Amino acid sequence: MHREGCSPLLRPTLTWLLLLPVIVGLLAAPAVLWSPSEARADDTGKKKDTKKAAAEPIDRDPEASQEDFEEARVAREEQRPNDAATLFWKSLEADLLNYPAHIRYQEMSLKAGDAKAEVVADYDKFIEDYPSQVCFKLHRLRLEDPEPRLAKLAAFAKSHAKHSDVHLEIGRAHFARREYKLAIAALTKALALKVGDRPDVLILLAEAEHAGGKTDAAIARLDAAVKAKATFFDARLVLARLQLVAGQAEPSASNADIVIKQRPSYLAAFLVKSEALVGMEKEDEARETLKSAYRINKENNDVVLAYADLWARMETEASYKQAVKLYEEVLARDDENWRALYGQGWVLERMLKFEEAEEKYRAVAAINTESVAAINSVGYVLFKQGRVSEAQVQFKRALDLDSTFVTAKANLGATFDAQAKYGEAITIYEQILKMKGQEENLRAIINCAFDYEAKGSFPKAQKLLLKAHEILPKDANIVVWLGDNQFFQRKFPQAEKWYQEAIALDEKSFFAWRGLGLALSQRKRWADAAQALEKASKIKPDDLDMYVALGDVYYRELKDLKTALAKYEEFIQRGGNDPDVRDVILEIKKLLEKK
């Protein structure tokens, strides 16, 4: 229990039902720096009324509270929610006006499994015993859903317009409702009302800026904060995470490393650093980082899962086995851990064990019934098994839950392609391209282009492929497809130009050399065509069609009977079984005998 030996104000909580209750807004509460000097004499910052002080005495020991608070933070950083909740409660016993301790106590108590109703009852008791203290009312409101919470907070704001924490909680509630502009406004006001070291407001404000699409501003804000106060490790870790999201892997890894040196117990810092190292293509260092965390935290599922994921990413048979072993460690403790099940499915999928992967993904979808990722993955492995109609059902189900889930939408388009329903597939891909932020979705652009070609609409396909080429001008495959598009339109000089450009980008492109050879053949430049097809054949010697194409050029056009015979015979030797080729071989042998 979290509260053994506590004062009789609150009853012990015994319920451990939920792993992570949904207390909207509470989980957005940032980790904070707090010192005894910040403790409030009362909730308004004004001199307290003597009569009320006598009626509602609160014994306080801020220094003892801070000691317990720091110990609690270590437990939280090590992801031991039960111990953290107990220690945060101990901090509150020493000082009931420790505002950050209430935030963290609620968060950890609920994460450890305490019943929300019992935590609410605790704060109702606080309000009953201390009716003049606004802080307890704010803490009680934090446990409510955002909408009713906002209405009550608005009433508070009328009578406590200069109370910083009222605006902090208004900002938190708006954040939970994804009303980021309103959250930023409220948090900015909270910061202005109590100038000084307000890390709780500062971090949440940066989170709101990031969520509202102003990640650069959030990064700049936190960067300035850690430069001003080097020990502000909570802000530095949030900064490292936002830098990681923004693709700034190197500074992210550096900041996460600083946090680890300041707070070796902070497991989240190890996870961020490892991800940043992966972004820097330093996967060996990433694994070593997580290996260090794993050695001392083998019972921590988040650490084990991250370590397993890194092994899985190596995509070798040995690494897959290591990943599966680690996932099994987690499942031995929690057989419904959806992340471990999903990880196993991911590995099995890449090992081409689609039926087994399907079983794992379905298990995830049964646990997280609204997980669009899991439902989409079920559809994908069904598709890989050739069960196209069943896959379609899953992709549509995912889209019913989230119509903006682009991966499922694109996969649905692929099922229509597999059924040769090119018009329906085009509709899907064009819907994707009209979605905000998806205007340059290459998968949709290229697949849509191929579908237009299948319908004979080559100019429309060309327009899309040119758009893809603008996005990735150095991609040889896209250039080859532009060549193919011109070839289909019988514009052979233009096709030749694109194939030559593809070869300049990638000299080992089989399809570029093959396309060039076929385009030159159409232009009756037989010697050049043979040379190009020879290049293609050497790059991909198992492509039997090349031997036939070369045999035809040498035999029909260049009249080189011996070379033609060699090409046709190699076709047969490599497993080709075309009776026409056998007839031509006999024909050439007769001609050679006559000579």
N, C-alpha and C positions, 0 to 999 in steps of 0.2 A: 504494500500500500504506500501511497505517496505521503500520508499525513500522520504516521504513527508518532505519538507523543505531542500532537498539536494541541492548541487551546481548544476548548469546547465550542468555539464559534461555529465550526463546520463539522459535519459528520463524515466519517470515512467513506471513500468511494470503493466499491468492491466489484463493479461491473467491468468486464474486459471483452466487449462484444465486437467492437469495430476496429479494424486496423487503422483506418484513416477517415474519420467522420468528415462530412462535408460541412465545414463551418466557413461559409463564404466570407472572405476578407481576412479571417484570422490567419490563414496560411500565408497571406501576403505580408504579415508583420515581419519586418526585418530584424535580424540580430542587432543588438544595440550596445553601445558603450554607455555605461552609467556609473556615476560616482556619487558618494554620499552627499556631496555639496549640491547635487541637483534635486535632492528630495524636497518636496513641497511643504511649506508650512500649512497651506490649505490649497484648495483647488483653483483658486483664482489668482494666486500670487499676491493677494492683498493681505493686510494684517487681519488675523482671525478674530472674530467676535468672542469676547471673553466668556460670555454665558454659554455659547455653543461649545467652546473649548472645554468648559467644565462638564457639560452634559455628554460630550462625546470624546472622552480622553482616548488617545491612541499612543500606547507605549512604542517608542521607536529606537532602534539601534542601527543606524544606517551603515556603520562600519562592518558590523557582524553580518548585516544583510548583503553587503557587497561581497564579502568573503564567500558566503554560500552561493551567491549569484554566479561568481566566477567558477566555482566548482561545478555548478549546474550547467554552465555553458560548455565545459569540457565534455560532460556526459552527452549533451546535445550534439556537439561536434563529432563525437564518437558514435552517434546514432544509437544511443541507449535511452529511448524515450521514457521508460519507466523510472530509471534512476534520475534522469533529468527532471521529470515532474516532481519527484520526491524532494530534490534539492531546491528547485524553484519555490516549492511550498515552504521549505525551511527558510529560504530567504524572505518570504512574505511574513513568516512568523516573527522575524526580527524587525521588519518594517512593512506594515501594511500599505504604506503610501509609495512603495517602490513600483512605479508605474510599469517599467519594462518587465519586471518580474511577473506581474499579472499577465502580460501578453504571452510571455514564454510559458508560464505555468499552464495557461489554457491550451496553448498549442501542443505542448508535450503530454499533458494529461489526456487530451482527446486522441492524440496519436498512439499513446500507450494502450488505449482501449476503454478509457472511462466513458460512462454513458453521458451523453450531452445533457440530458435532463437533470442529472445529479450535479453537474458543474453549474448549470443555470441556477439550481436551487441554492448552491453555495453563495452565488452572487446576490440572489434575492435576500439571503440572510445578512450579507454585508450591508445592503441598502437599508434593511430594517434596523440594523444596529447603528448605522451611521448615515442618517437621512440627509444631512447637510453636505455630505461629501459627493461632489459631482463625479469624481474619478470612478467610484464603484458603479455608478449608473452607466458610465461610458463602457466599463469592462463588461457589464451585463449586456449592454446593447450589442457589443461585438459578437455575441453568441447568437444573435438573431440573423435572419436572412436580410440581404441588403435593402430590399424595398421598404419593409416596415421600419428598418433601422434608420434609413435616410429621413423618413418623415419625423421620427422622434428626435433625431439629431438636429433637424432644422428648427424644431422648437427650442432645443437647448441653445442653438446659435443665437436666437433672439434675446435670450436672457443672459447669455455668456459670450457675447460677441468677441470679447478679447481673450477668450480662453483658448490657448494654443492647441490643447489636446482635443477639444471639440472639433476643431477644423482638421486635425490629424485623422480623427475617426470618420469625419465626413469624406475626406479624401480616400480613406481605406474602403469605405462603402462604395463610393463611385468606382474605384479600381475593381472591386469585386463584380460590379455590374458592367465592366468593360467601357465605362464612360470616362475615357482617359483624359480628355480635355478638362472635364469638370474635376477629375481627381487632381490634375496638375494645378488647377486654380486654387483648390482648397488646401493642398499641401504647401503651395507657395505662400499662402496666407498664414498657415501654421508656422512656417519658418520665419516669416516676417514678424509675427507676434512675439516670438521668443528667440531673439537673435542669440547665437552662441553655438555651443556644441550640441546639435540636434541630429545625431546620426540616424535615429529612428525615422525622422521625417525625410532626411536627405536621401536615404537608400530607397525608401518607398517612392519618393519623387522621381528618382532616376529610373526605377522600375516602370513607373507610369509613363515617363517620357519614351522609354524603349517600346513598351506595349503600344503606345500611340504613334509609333513610326518615327520617333525622334531619337534613334539610337546614338547618333553622333553626339547629340546634346547630352544624353545620359552619360556617355563615356567621358566627355569633357568635364562634366560636373564631378564625377567620381574621381577622375584623374587629379583634378585640382584638390579634392578633399584629401586624398592619400599623400599628395605632395606637401600639403599643409600639416598633416598629422600622420607621420610614418607608421604609427602603431594602429591605425584605423584598419585593422585586418578584415573586418566584416565588409566594409566598403570596397576594399581591394579585391576580395573574392568575387563580389558582384561585378566589379569592373572586369576581372579576368573572364567571367562568364559572358558578359556582354561583348567583350573583344572577340571571344571565340565565336559567338553568333555572327559578328560582323566580319568574320574571316581574317581577323588580326591574330593569327595563331602565335606568332613569336612573342609579342607583348603579353598575350594571355598566359602563355607558359611561364614567362618571367614573373608575372604578378602572382600566379598560383604558387610558384616556388617560394616567393617571399612569404606568402601566407603559411606555407608548410613549415618554414623556418621559424616563424613567429608562433604558430600554433600547430605543433606536430600531431595534435589529436584531431585536426579538422579533416575528416575523411573526404568531404566534398571537394577540398582543395586538390587532393590526389586525383580525383575523378576528372576535374577540370584540366589539370596539368596533363594528364594522359591523353585526353581528347585533343588538346592543343598540340601535343607532340605528334599525334597522328596527322593532324592538319599540316604539320611541318615535314611529313613523310619520315618521321623518326619513330617508327613503330617499335623497334627494339627498345628504345629508351622509354617509350610509353608502357611497354610490358614490364620493364624493370620498376617503373614508378608504381604500378599497380601490384607488382609482386611484393614490394616493400609493405604496402598497405595490407595485402592479403596475409602475409606472414603473421601479423599481429591482430588481424581482424577476420579470421577464417569463418567466424559465425555471422559476419555481417553480410547480408544478402546483396546489398547494393555493390559492395566491393567485389564480391565473388562474381556477380553478374557482369560487371564492367570488365573484370579480368577475363572471364569466359568470352565475352564479345570480342576482345582483342585477339584472342587465339583464333576465334572463328574467322576473323577478317584476313588471317594469313592465307586461308583458302588452300591448304595442303591436307593430305590425308591425315598426317600426324597431328596437325593443329586442330583439325575437326574432332579427332578423338579426345584431345586435351580439353577442348571447349565442352564437349558432351559430358565429360567427367565432372567438370566444374558445375555445369547446369544441374547435374544429378545431385551434387552436394546440396544445392539450394532446395531441390524438390524433395530431398530426404527430410528436410526441416519443414517444408511447406509444399505439399503436393499440389496445391492450387496456385502456385506462384506463376502468374501468367507470363512474366518476362522470361523466366527460365524455360517454360513450355514454348514460347515464341522463338527463343534462341535455338532450341533443339529443332524446331520446324525449319528455321532458316538454314541450319547446317544440313539437315536431311534434304532439303530442297536443292542445295548446291551439290550434294552427293548424288543427285538425280533419283533419290528415293521418294518419289512424289506421293505415293500412297501413305507412307509413314509420316511424311511432312503434313499431309492433309489431316491425319489423325491429331497431330499436335496443334495445328492451327484451329481445328474444330474445337479442341479442348479450351483454347484461349477464348474463342468466340462464345463458348458456353459460359465461361466465367465472366467475361466482359461483353455482355450482350450487345452493347452499343459501340464496340471497338471496330471502327471502319477498317483499320489496318488489318486486323485479324480476318475479318470477313473477306476483304480484298485478297488476302493471301490464300484463303481457302479457294477462292475463285481461280487464282493464278495456277495453283497446283492441279486443279481440275482441268484447266485449259491445257496444261502440259501433258496431261494424261489423254488428251483428245476428247474430253467430255465437255464439248463447247457449250451446249445448251445449259448444262448444269452450272458451268462457270458464269454464264450470262446471268443466271438467277442471283448468284452471289454478288456480282458487280452491281446489279440493279438494287439489291438489298443494301449494299454499302452506300449507294447514292441516295437511297430513300432516307438514310440517316444523315448524310452530309452531301448535299448536291454539289458542293464546291471541291470535293475530294478528287483532285485531278487524276491521280494514278488509277483509281477505279474507273473513271470516265474514259481514259485512254485505253484501259484494258477491255472495256466494253466495246470500244471501237474495233479493237483487234479481233474480238469474237465475230463481229459482223464481217470483217475481212476474211476470216476463216470460212465463213458461210457464203462468200462471194456476194454479200449484200453491200456493194461498194457505196451506193447512195446513202444508206443508213450510216455507214462508217464515216463518210464525209461529213454528214450532219453532226455527228459526235465531235469530230476533230475541229470543225469550224466553231462549235460551241465553246470548246476549250480555248481557241485562239481569241475569242471575244471576251473571255474572263479577265478580270483585272490582274495584271502581273503575268499573264500567260501569253502575251502577244508574240513572244519569241520562243514558245515551247517547241523545241526541235522535233520531238517525237510526233507531235500533232501535225506540224508543218510537213515533215517528210512523208509520214503515212498518208496524209491527205493528198499529197502530190502523187504518190504511187496509185492511190485509188482513182484519181482523175485520169491517170494514164491507162488504168484498167478499163475505164469507161471511154477511152479514146479522146479525152479532152486534154491534149498535149500542151496547148498554150497556157491553160490554167495551171497545169502541173509545173510548167517551166517558170511561171511567175512565183510559185511557192518555193521552188528549188533555188531560184535566184535570191529570195529572201533568206533562205537557209545559208546560202553562200556568203551573204553580207554578214550574217551572225558569226559564222566560222569560216573566214576566207582561206584558212590554211588546211582545211579538212579535205583530204584527197578524195574520200568517198563521195562527198557531196558534188565535187567537180566531175567525178565519173558519172554520177547520175544525171548531171546536166548534159554530159556527152551522150548518154543513152537516150535522153529526151529528144535531142536533136536527131539522133540516129533513127528513132521511131518516126520522126517527121520527115525522114529521108533528106535531111539537111546535112549531108555528109561532110562538106568542108567545115561547117561549124562544129560538128561532132568531133572531127579530127582535132580542131583547136582545143576543145575542152579536154580531150584525152591527153593531149600533149601537156596541157597545164597540170593535169593530175599527176603525170609522170614526173614533172619537175618538182612537185610536192612530195611524191613518194615513188622513188624509182623501182620499188619492189611491189607495186600495186598490180596484181594479176589482172584485175578487171580493167584497169586503164590500158594495159598492153593488149589484152584481148579485144577491147572495144576499138582501139586504134587499128589493130590488124583487120578487123571486120569492116571498119569504115574505109580503110585503104583498099580493101578488096572491092567494095562498092564503087570506088573511083578507078578501078582497074590498074592500080599501082601494085602489081603482083609481087615484085621482088621486095618492095618495102613492106607489103602486107605479110609476106612470109617471115621477114625479119622480126616484125612485131609479134607475130604469133609464136615464133620460136622463143622469144623472151618470155612470153606468157607461159609457155609449156615448161620452161626450166624453173620458173617460180612455183608452178603448181603441177608437178609431173603426174599427179594422180587424176587430173582432169582429162578424161578420155575423149571428150569432144574436140580438144585441141589437136589430137593426132589425126582425127578425121578431117578437120578443117585444113590442117597443114597438108595432109595427103591429097586433098582435092586441089589445093593451090599448085602443089608441085606437079601433080598429074595432069590436070585439065588446062592449066594456064602456063606454067613454066616448062612443061614437057620434060621434067626431070624424073624419069621413071624409077630409077634406083632409090632416090630419096623418098619418092612417094610410096614405094613399096615398103621401105623401112618404117615409115610413119603408120601405114595401115597395119603392118604386122605387129608393131608395138601396141597398137590399139587392141589387137586380139590377145597378145601375150599378157596384157594387164587386166584381162577379164572382159573385154568388150565382146559383144555377141550380136553383131548386126549382120544379117545374111547378105545385105548389099555390099558391105565392106569385103566379105569373103569372096563375093563374085568379082569385085574389082581387083582383088589380089590375084585371082586366077587369070584375069584378063591381062594384067600387067606382066605376069610371068610368061604368058604366051608371047606377048610383044617382045620381051627381052630375049626369048629363045630364038625368035626370028632374026634378031640382030646378030 
